[in-house]
């Protein structure tokens, strides 16, 4: 854990005991991958269960969220398709990202809007129902690509296919119906990447990561004020990804990273 995280009391952690042990400067590819091509083509989004027992992807052309199980947590070599899926094209005909709230009772799909779904059984996408809450993101950035929440669901981070990250506040955690009308903070990362497609925010709200299709790299940024992207700076750490990238996700403590792209496979990296 960084000194800043310790000073901010994040040993006990934002989000209830969260720590972030990523050593991104020494990250390496595990030579482990898992193909999604039997379920979808043009994979766009990726999200992992907080305990590493499941993950979800969303495809640009199939318009489904697909659910996968891992018999060994966080090891995608043990993954298998669960058979569970949910059709999102009634709201998002070209979905670009999938994410969840902390307990798996809500799911969110990003396109030009971000749409909110209720799950009557936590983490089971077959029980999802659109609850009519949404936020228009293309009023802030053209071609929205990814949206993620902070650890307590009171802030939404998002990027478009450009070089800026944006945030907006939620007055009620994880409730898009309570969204503030204006973007609060922004940060421009054009010195590293011009065309961002993937976004992840650390469980401590101290770091965020940008996956871009200009360089095919993942870049790490640290916020000197926790959760405020306007105070971000590039750490100097990056990881080479692969051509046609689309999404990035991490293990809860930051020690594993997962990348996917239009080639429809998920690749696993050790970052701590």
Buried (B, 14 or more C-beta within 10 A) or exposed (E): BBEBBEEBEBEEBBBEEBBBBBEBEEBEBBEBBBEBEEBBEBBBBBBBBBEBBBBBBBBBEBBBBBBBBBEEBBBBEEBEBBEBBBEBEEBBEBBBBBBBBBEBBBBBBBBBBBBBBEBEEEBBBBBBEBBEBBBEBEEBBEBBBBBBBBBBBBBBBBBBBBBBBBBBBBEEBBBBEEBBEEBBBBBEBEEBBBBBBBBBBBBBBBBBBBBBBBBBBBBBBBBEBBBBBBBBEBBEBBBEBBEBBBBBBBBBBBBBBBBBBBBBBBBBBBBB
